[in-house]
């Protein structure tokens, strides 16, 4: 768009809609911030010291979760003392209507020392659980924590997530650091804050990332569909048990399959597995598919065969498909934000000596 004028001394623009799309979501610049997408990364620049410059990210009602990752906040430890990054969630929840539901902030106190604080009181949560990890090991879990959390590091990178619940802060450090909680110091490389007893917010929501004395923020990725990593956190899994092939509750269903079938990875429940029925023409398998899993999986198929050693495969796509080369019919029934209903019909003509087997295969 070009604005030109003739014999008009000046033009004053009182407001502009500074919005662009990234990761399928609308991002709007706040204050004087400038937004650019370069090499599939969102850069938020022209951030001053007012604390009002940043980006607002609109989360529509159909999302189950949101997660963003950004580059090192303090490369080389050059940020001035008092520089901070703040994340606020705006929306409706608890007793709040279209207001601030929660705030988390990382502030530089001095060289190599940062304070991480969180306030979820608008949602009725005055305390929080703080978890410290070193690698995949849970080093400490402190409940009822209300003061600021102090962490020592030479450099910080991080991730922040918000979903239906929990609303929490997750900060990853580049190296093992000393993390002080209530006067006790732990050695770890990751901190997670989870509010206690909070009322669930209602989507849609807006996440606002603002900064003071941080020249720019580069967001390297956003998970707008609530992918596997976000799902594990929302389900209460930790780095110690969130691997795709792990089975924390030992019910024979690995985490990745729980994700796909919309299961609970911490509850014994085999009812989520595909059910099988047999009629004169077909062996029919039925199961649920989580929308987020549909987007993330690179392999979705039903395998079938007349023995347990030789299998053929039919692909499960995003929509229903007519009989393929094997005569297999896949029917996908969309349910809005709820999991899809999947029905796969395998011709009984594929049986040998009355034997026909079927199984679900997924991968990412």
N, C-alpha and C positions, 0 to 999 in steps of 0.2 A: 504494500500500500504506500502511495506517495501523497503527501500533503503539500500543495503549492499555493501561493497567494500572490495577489497583485494589489499594490497600494494599501496593504494591511501591515502596519509597523511590526506587530508581533502576534503570536498565537500562544495561548496558555492552555495546555492540556491538563485537566484536573484529574483524570484517571484513565487508565488503559487496562484492557483485559490481557494480561501477560501469562498466557496459559499454553502449555504444550503437552503432548502425550508421550509417556514413557512407560514401558512395561504394561501397556494397555490401560493405564490410569491417567487421569487429568492432573497435571502438576501446575500450580499457579505460583508465580514469584510473589514474595512478600516484601514490603518496603522497597528498597532500592536494588534488590537482588536481580541478577541476570541468569537465565537458564539456557543451557546449551547441551545438546546430546552429541557427543563425539566418541567414535569407536564403541558404540553401544554403552557408554557411560554417561550419566547425567551430572553435569558440573553446575553447581550453584555458586556463582561468584559475585563480586562487588558487594561483599558483606562488610559492613562498618562496625562501629562499636556501640551502636544504640541497642542492640539485642532484638531489633524489630525486623531485620533482614533475614530472609530465608526462603523456604518453599512450603507450600501447603499441598497435601496429597489427599485427594478425595477417594474414599473407600466406599463403593456402592454396596447396596444391601445384599447382593448375591454373593459377596465374598465370605469365606469362612475364616480367613486370616490374612495378614499382611506382614511382610518382612523385608527389610532393606539392609544392605551392607555397604559400608563406605570405606574409603582409603584412610590411611594413617591421618589422625587428626593433628598431630604435632610432629611433623617430620623434622628430625634433627634436634628436637627440643627447643625450637626457636620461637614458639608462641610466647607472648608476654604473660606475666602473672595476671590472673583475673579473666583470661580468655575462657569462654565456655561454649558448649553446644547444648541446646535445650530441645527436648521433644515434648510436645503437648498434644493431647488427644481431645478434640472438640466434638461434642455431640450430646446425646441424651442417655442418662443412666442414673440409677439411684434417685436422688431428689433433684438432680440437675437436668435442666432442659436447654439444649443448644448452648452449653457452656463448657468450661474446661473440666474434663473428667479426671485427668491425671497428668502429672508433670515429672519428667526425669531430667537430670542435668549432670554433665561432666564439666568440672571447673578446674583450671590449673591454679594450684596454690603457690607453688614455687618450682624451681628447677627439678624435674623428675618426680613431682608429687602432685596428685590429682585427687579431688574429692568427688565422689559420685553420690548424688542425693536423689530421693524420690518422694513424691507426695501423691497419694491416692485417696486422701481424705474426702474429696467430693463424692466418692463412691462408697463412703462409709468404712474405708479401710485406713486406720490410723497406725497400723503396724504392718510389717512385711517380713517374709522369710528371705534370708540371704544365703545363697549357696556359693561355695568356693570350690572350683575344680582345678586339678593339676592333670593335664591330659584328659583321660577318660575317668579319672578317679575323683570321687566326691571327697574333698578334704574336710569340709565343714559345712554344717547347715545350722543357721542361727534363726530361731523364730522370735516373734515379738520385738523385732528390731525397729526402732523409730528414729534414731539419730542418723547423721550423715555417715557414709562409708568412706574411709580413706584408703587409697591404693597408691603404691609407689611404683613407678615405671619410667623408663626413658622414652617410651613411645607408646601411643595408644591407637589401636584400630578397633572397630566395633560393629555390632549389629543391634538393631532394635526391632521389636516385633509387637504387633497388637492383633488380637483376634476377638472372636466372640468372648472368649476368656481362656486363659488369663491375659491381662494387660501387664506386661513386665518389661524390664530392662535387661539386656544381655550384652555384656561388654567383654570382648576378647583382647588380651594383651599380647604383644609380640613376643614377650619373654616371660619367664617366671618372675613374679613380683611379690613384695610383701604387702599383704592386704590386711588392714586393721579394722576389726569390727568390735565395738564396745570395749576397746582397750586390749583385746587379744589379737595377735598378729598371726596370719597364716600365709604360707607360701603357695601361690597358685597362679594360673594363667588365664582364668576366666571367672567372672562374677555374674550371677543371675539374681535379680530381685523380683519377688512375686508378692503382690499385695494379699493380705489376709482378710477374709470375711467381707470382701468387696461385692457390691451388687454388679451384675453383668450389664455392660453397656448395650445399647441398641444400634445396630447398623441402620443407615449409613453413618459414617464417622469421617472426620477430617484429621489427619495427622499434620502437625506443623513442626518443622525443623527450623529453628532459628539459631543464630550464632552471634557472638560478640568478640571482636578482635581475632577472629579466624578468617583469613582472607577468602577462602573458598572451601566448599565441601564437594567431594567427588563421590557420588553414589555409584558403586560398581555393578549392583544388581538389585532387583526387587522381585519378590515372589508375591504376585498379586492374586494367585489362585489358592494359596494355602497348600503348597507342595509338601513333599515328604518331610523335609527338615522342620518346617513350621508345624506340621501335624504331630511329629514326635514330641515337640515342646508342649503343644496344647494338650496332649494326652498324658503329660506328666513324666515322660521318659527323660533320662539323663544321658550324658556321654558314656556312662558305664553300661547302658543297656539299649541304646537307640539305633544300633546297627541294623541294616536292612535284613540280615540273615539271623539276627538274634530272636530269641523267644522267651522274654522275661518271665511269663507266667507258666511256661512249659506246658502249653496245651497243644503243641504240635503245629501251630500256625505262626510262621515267622512274621516279624514286624512289617515287612514289605507287603505280604499278603493281607495282613490286618488292615493296612492302609488302603489297599485296593478294594477290599470287601467291606470297608466302613466298620471295622471291628474295634474292640477295645483291647489294646496290647497288654493291659495289666489285669484283665479279667478272663477267667476260664470260660470260654464260650465257643463251642464248635458249631453252633447253629448258623454262623455266618458262611460256612463252607457251601459250595454249590450243591444243590439237591438234584437227584436224578429220578426220572420217571421213564417208563417204557410202555409204548403202545404198539399197535400193529406195524407202524411205519417208521417210528423214530425213537432213538434214545435222546431224551431232552434234559439238558442241564439248565438250571436257573440260579441266578445269584445277583447281588447288588454290586454296583461299581461307583465309587466316590468320584465326583466330578474332577477334583484336583488330581486324582490318580490317572484319570483318563487323559489329562493334559501332559502329565509327567512321564508316563510309561513309554518306553521305546519299543516294547514288545508286549503284545496282548494277543493271545491265541488260545483256542481249545484244541488239544491234541486228542487223537482217538486211534484205536487200533484193535485188532483181534487178539493181541497178546500184550504183555507188559514189557516187551523188548523191542517192538517195532511200532513207530508212531507216525501218523500223518497229522498235519496241522491246518487249521482254518483261522484266518485272522479275524479279530474282533475290532471293528472300527468305531468311529464316533457316532455313526448312524446305522440303521438297519441295512442289511444287504441281502440280495436274492441268493438262491442256491449257487454255490461256487462250483468249481470243477469236481469236487467230491460230493456235491449235492447237499452240503451243509448250509443251513439257513440260520442267520444271526438276526435277532430282533432286539432293537434298542428302544426302550420306552423312557423318554426324558421325563423327569419329575421336577423341573425347575431347579432350585438350589439343593433339593434332596437327591440322594444317590439314584442313579439310573437303575432300571430293572433290565437285566440281560437274560435273554432266552436263546439257547443254542440247540438246534435240532440236527442230530446226526442220523443219517439213514441207516436202518437196520440191515440194509443190504451189504453194509461194510462188515458185518459179523461173519466169522468163520467158525463152524461147528458150534453155533449158538453163542459164541463169545464176542462181546464188544465192550471196550473200555473207553472212558473219557476222562480228561483231566484239564485243569486250567493252568496255563503257563504265562507268567508275566516277567518283565525285566525292565531295568532302567540303567 
